[in-house]
Structure formats: structure tokens, C-alpha cells
Amino acid sequence: MGAYAEGEWVRLIARMNGRAIGDPMKRIVILGGGTGGTLAANRLRRTLRADRASITVVDQNDRHVYQPGLLFIPFGKERADRITRPRGRQLHRGVDYRRGTVESIELASNTVHLVDGSELAYDVLIVATGAVLSLEETAGLTGPGWMEKVFTFYTLEGATALAKALEAFEGGRVVVNVFDMPIKCPVAPLEFCFLADSYFRKRGIRDRVELTYVTPLDGAFTKPVCSRKLGGMLGERNLNLVTEYNTASVDGVEGRLISYDDREIPFDLAVVVPIHSGAPFVFQSTGLGDELGFIPADERTLQSKAAPNVFVLGDAAALPTSKAGSVTHFEGKALARNVCQYLEGKSLDGSFDGHANCFIESGDAKALLIDFNYVTEPLEGHYPSSIGLPLMKESRLNHIGKLLFQSLYWHSLLPGRDLPGVGSDMPRAGKHFESTAVKESAK
Ligand SMILES: Cc1cc2nc3c(=O)[nH]c(=O)nc-3n(C[C@H](O)[C@H](O)[C@H](O)COP(=O)(O)OP(=O)(O)OC[C@H]3O[C@@H](n4cnc5c(N)ncnc54)[C@H](O)[C@@H]3O)c2cc1C
């Protein structure tokens, strides 16, 4: 054994493996194998050696959908098979994939209960079960007319059925209605409106189609500067905007939306974004979620408020930022770092700033890009620095960026790699802080 006694060799090897001698193997369980669960598992597996922690991902199905692609399916610009991949194959070697539906979490005993009766014990739990569409929350939605003249493009099945309906549509009233907030990708229904305008123009029937955007918000979007910009774009395209409309029910026979204050909006074709909530198991897990089934967490560290060994990322989290894949991606780095810090008994890193960015398709092969965080509104300028994609402006470059993003999603984002030149924090370089503020104060 040379200069080292046997015990010292064991300690040395353990230190080289990054763990203290006597540390038991930790069990990390990740609920949800979508955007957040997959990238978190892969990031952690790259950081933590296999003899230090086991990583298990649980998901209820084996179909990973690239959800931004759903927007293009209704217009015949994308196909279901091109935006779906087997879930397990997106996970690195050394990550266990378990197919199963979560029924509840027992925080006191660190146990996950699955619907099939089995249990999973954890040392650290990561919840990444996203948001679900609560179709039954809106009276009449799935009654007569559902998937005939009332559709949603927020599911693969809905987007595919809508493509057929749009193809057969020869004119009439098309209503795009967001029922309530929060929703995934709050710009997606606006993008749908812009693409629909372009689609009907290309088909030569735009003058026979009345397009109306109906929202519960007091403007086209949540962020004031952006809301004015997008509201203006609806006007330029001759789209009607109905605000502060809270849909109570859908009458798919007569073709009308009815609000809680008894306003009626007639339609021949309705494209709706249903009410979103957290996954059903959250409601059955005492102390975990809020009244909508989303999980409150520290907005800087992503540690849940329910228990220190439970972390949350993506749409499942109740955080004051958008429910978007970009946010989920930026959260991934902070989350993986903090899970490692937690396992080592170190204090957590509180640097996540709520960074979000979204390409907004505006039709005719153009798109805008917006970039913001918890405190900074979308501003004009360029991203990610003074040379880059134009912010808050329609451009072909942004449209190309949106289309190319799918490849980055499968090959960089999900495998848990950093995108070249793109950090997790919102960049300040390239943004016009002063000029946007001056324009705003002039209004
Ligand atoms: C139409 C549309 C367009 C979009 N466009 C964009 C865009 O352009 N840019 C952008 O940044 N974002 C966009 N998004 C949003 C983006 O797709 C989501 O924000 C992102 O996927 C969130 O990741 P997540 O991991 O939180 O949830 P998801 O990726 O939805 O994954 C959640 C996973 O949890 C699983 N799960 C749920 N409940 C259970 C249970 N009980 N047991 C086991 N497993 C369960 C689900 O099966 C799913 O695989 C869009 C979304 C839609 C619908």
C-alpha cells in the first residue's frame, strides 16, 4: 500500500469521487419527464457520479412532445410525428426511467405513491409535472361541437383535428379565446391569431373571415409595454380584441361563448385555451400546492415552500414568471446547482432571476422576440447582446430562430447543455433601457 494505510486509500478514493466516506447513496426522484424533468435529470447526471446518487424519472406516458411545434400543426406547417420522440430516449445513461402515474406525495415520510400501488422513497424530490388542461372546468366545452367546431391547439390531438377543420373552413366568425390565466406560453394564442390572419390571406378568403381575440386580461398581453405593441399588431391586421371577458360556458350547438356577466360572442369556429391547473396529485398531497395545484417555491432558489428537500421547476411551479419552456430551461441550471448544494449541506444559490424569452410568430415568415425577468419588462434592443436577434420588432431572423429552436431543444436543451453565448440570467447588454422608458413616459 506504499505511503497510505488501507483506510486512507478508501478515504482518498471517496474524496476523488466527490463524497465524504460513509455518505449513503442519495435517491433523487424526478416527477415528470417533459422539458423540465428531462433537462434536470440530464444536468444532474452529468454532475453527480452514479455511486453518489441514483436518479429516477417518473412519467405517465412515453410520448415527449415539443410543445412549441403545436402552434404550426393547424396551419399544415408541422406534423405530429416530427415533434414527438420517445421519452426514455431523451434521458442520459444512468438515469432510470419509470413509467407510472403519480397519485400523491407524502412529505412527512419522503414517499411518492403511484397509481399502480407502488411507492418510491426519495432523499430529494424534484417536481416537474407541468400544467394540465382542466377541460371539465368550463361548462359545455367538451359537449356537442367539441372537436367539430370547438378546438384547442394545446394538445397534439386538438391541433391535428383543428388542421382539418381550418382546411375545410370557407369563411365565417373565428374566435380565439383564452379562458383564464395562468396558461402555458401566454403568447401562443396571439401567435395563433397572427398566423390565422396570414393563412386566410394566403388562401384568398381573409375578407370572408372575421377574426376575434377574446381574453380575460385588460389588454392583449400581461406586460404593459408588450401588451400595447401586440394589441396594435392585432388592430393592423383587422383582428377584433375583446378584453376582460371571463368565459362561463361554451355552446357548441348554437356556436356562442357566454361570459359570467352574460356577454355572448357568436362563432362558427372557436379555438380555445382551456383553464390550466397543476397535476391532480398535487391536490391530494397535503401541504404541497396552492388552490390551483401549482407549487409555491422560493423564486430565487426553486426550493419548495413545502419541504426543504423538494424542488420545483417548469410550469408546475407557482412563480411570478411565464409558464414557458425557456423559463424551464433557465431554471434548470439553478435547480441542478441547488440540488447538489443541498446534498452537500451547503447554502443554496439564490441567483435565478425569472429570466424568460419568447419568439412571437407574427405571420408571413416573421416573428418578434421578447426577453424579460422578474423585474425587467420586455425592452427594445438585441438579444443576447448588442449584436443578436432584434427585440420587440418583427423580423425574418426571429422567425428563422423560432424554427431552428426545435433542433436546439432536442440536442442541447434536453441533454442539459448550455446554449453557446446564452446564459441563464437575463442579459442587460444590447437592451435599450433608457429609450424604452422615455417612449413609455411619453404615453
Ligand atoms: C401550444 C404551445 C406552444 C408553446 N410554445 C412555447 C414557445 O414558443 N416557447 C416556450 O418557451 N414555451 C412554449 N410552450 C410552453 C412549454 O412547452 C412548457 O412551458 C414546457 O414544456 C414546460 O415544461 P415542464 O417540464 O414544466 O412541463 P411538461 O414539458 O409539460 O412536462 C410535464 C410532464 O409531467 C408528466 N406528468 C404530469 N402529471 C403526471 C403524473 N400525475 N404522473 C406522472 N407524470 C405526470 C406529463 O406527462 C409531462 O410529460 C408552449 C406550450 C404550448 C402548449
The ligand as an SDF file (V2000), in Angstrom:
LIG
                    3D

 53 58  0  0  0  0  0  0  0  0999 V2000
  -49.1490   25.3650  -27.8830 C   0  0  0  0  0  0  0  0  0  0  0  0
  -47.9410   25.6180  -27.0400 C   0  0  0  0  0  0  0  0  0  0  0  0
  -46.9110   26.4030  -27.5230 C   0  0  0  0  0  0  0  0  0  0  0  0
  -45.8020   26.6750  -26.7350 C   0  0  0  0  0  0  0  0  0  0  0  0
  -44.8110   27.4480  -27.2470 N   0  0  0  0  0  0  0  0  0  0  0  0
  -43.7380   27.7590  -26.4940 C   0  0  0  0  0  0  0  0  0  0  0  0
  -42.6990   28.5790  -27.0110 C   0  0  0  0  0  0  0  0  0  0  0  0
  -42.7240   29.0140  -28.1700 O   0  0  0  0  0  0  0  0  0  0  0  0
  -41.6730   28.8820  -26.1920 N   0  0  0  0  0  0  0  0  0  0  0  0
  -41.5980   28.4220  -24.9070 C   0  0  0  0  0  0  0  0  0  0  0  0
  -40.6260   28.7370  -24.2080 O   0  0  0  0  0  0  0  0  0  0  0  0
  -42.5650   27.6230  -24.3930 N   0  0  0  0  0  0  0  0  0  0  0  0
  -43.6230   27.2760  -25.1450 C   0  0  0  0  0  0  0  0  0  0  0  0
  -44.6070   26.4650  -24.6490 N   0  0  0  0  0  0  0  0  0  0  0  0
  -44.5590   26.0560  -23.2220 C   0  0  0  0  0  0  0  0  0  0  0  0
  -43.6140   24.9000  -22.9390 C   0  0  0  0  0  0  0  0  0  0  0  0
  -43.8770   23.8210  -23.7880 O   0  0  0  0  0  0  0  0  0  0  0  0
  -43.7710   24.4900  -21.4890 C   0  0  0  0  0  0  0  0  0  0  0  0
  -43.6620   25.6320  -20.6770 O   0  0  0  0  0  0  0  0  0  0  0  0
  -42.7140   23.4850  -21.0510 C   0  0  0  0  0  0  0  0  0  0  0  0
  -42.8780   22.2960  -21.7600 O   0  0  0  0  0  0  0  0  0  0  0  0
  -42.8240   23.2370  -19.5560 C   0  0  0  0  0  0  0  0  0  0  0  0
  -42.0470   22.1510  -19.1660 O   0  0  0  0  0  0  0  0  0  0  0  0
  -42.4700   21.2610  -17.9060 P   0  0  0  0  0  0  0  0  0  0  0  0
  -41.3990   20.2610  -17.7310 O   0  0  0  0  0  0  0  0  0  0  0  0
  -42.8220   22.1360  -16.7810 O   0  0  0  0  0  0  0  0  0  0  0  0
  -43.8230   20.5640  -18.3480 O   0  0  0  0  0  0  0  0  0  0  0  0
  -44.0520   19.4860  -19.4860 P   0  0  0  0  0  0  0  0  0  0  0  0
  -42.9950   19.5720  -20.5220 O   0  0  0  0  0  0  0  0  0  0  0  0
  -45.4630   19.6650  -19.9200 O   0  0  0  0  0  0  0  0  0  0  0  0
  -43.8700   18.0960  -18.7530 O   0  0  0  0  0  0  0  0  0  0  0  0
  -44.6950   17.6740  -17.6960 C   0  0  0  0  0  0  0  0  0  0  0  0
  -44.6320   16.1520  -17.6470 C   0  0  0  0  0  0  0  0  0  0  0  0
  -45.2280   15.6720  -16.4540 O   0  0  0  0  0  0  0  0  0  0  0  0
  -45.9440   14.4860  -16.7380 C   0  0  0  0  0  0  0  0  0  0  0  0
  -46.9650   14.2950  -15.7160 N   0  0  0  0  0  0  0  0  0  0  0  0
  -47.9690   15.1400  -15.3830 C   0  0  0  0  0  0  0  0  0  0  0  0
  -48.7130   14.6220  -14.3830 N   0  0  0  0  0  0  0  0  0  0  0  0
  -48.1630   13.4240  -14.0700 C   0  0  0  0  0  0  0  0  0  0  0  0
  -48.4730   12.4220  -13.1290 C   0  0  0  0  0  0  0  0  0  0  0  0
  -49.5150   12.5210  -12.2870 N   0  0  0  0  0  0  0  0  0  0  0  0
  -47.7000   11.3180  -13.0860 N   0  0  0  0  0  0  0  0  0  0  0  0
  -46.6400   11.1770  -13.9230 C   0  0  0  0  0  0  0  0  0  0  0  0
  -46.2950   12.1000  -14.8370 N   0  0  0  0  0  0  0  0  0  0  0  0
  -47.0580   13.2080  -14.9020 C   0  0  0  0  0  0  0  0  0  0  0  0
  -46.5140   14.7540  -18.1330 C   0  0  0  0  0  0  0  0  0  0  0  0
  -46.8410   13.5390  -18.7910 O   0  0  0  0  0  0  0  0  0  0  0  0
  -45.3850   15.5010  -18.8010 C   0  0  0  0  0  0  0  0  0  0  0  0
  -44.5130   14.6640  -19.5030 O   0  0  0  0  0  0  0  0  0  0  0  0
  -45.7220   26.1340  -25.4240 C   0  0  0  0  0  0  0  0  0  0  0  0
  -46.7340   25.3050  -24.9430 C   0  0  0  0  0  0  0  0  0  0  0  0
  -47.8410   25.0490  -25.7380 C   0  0  0  0  0  0  0  0  0  0  0  0
  -48.9410   24.1730  -25.1970 C   0  0  0  0  0  0  0  0  0  0  0  0
  1  2  1  0
  2  3  1  0
  2 52  2  0
  3  4  2  0
  4  5  1  0
  4 50  1  0
  5  6  2  0
  6  7  1  0
  6 13  1  0
  7  8  2  0
  7  9  1  0
  9 10  1  0
 10 11  2  0
 10 12  1  0
 12 13  2  0
 13 14  1  0
 14 15  1  0
 14 50  1  0
 15 16  1  0
 16 17  1  0
 16 18  1  0
 18 19  1  0
 18 20  1  0
 20 21  1  0
 20 22  1  0
 22 23  1  0
 23 24  1  0
 24 25  2  0
 24 26  1  0
 24 27  1  0
 27 28  1  0
 28 29  2  0
 28 30  1  0
 28 31  1  0
 31 32  1  0
 32 33  1  0
 33 34  1  0
 33 48  1  0
 34 35  1  0
 35 36  1  0
 35 46  1  0
 36 37  1  0
 36 45  1  0
 37 38  2  0
 38 39  1  0
 39 40  1  0
 39 45  2  0
 40 41  1  0
 40 42  2  0
 42 43  1  0
 43 44  2  0
 44 45  1  0
 46 47  1  0
 46 48  1  0
 48 49  1  0
 50 51  2  0
 51 52  1  0
 52 53  1  0
M  END
$$$$
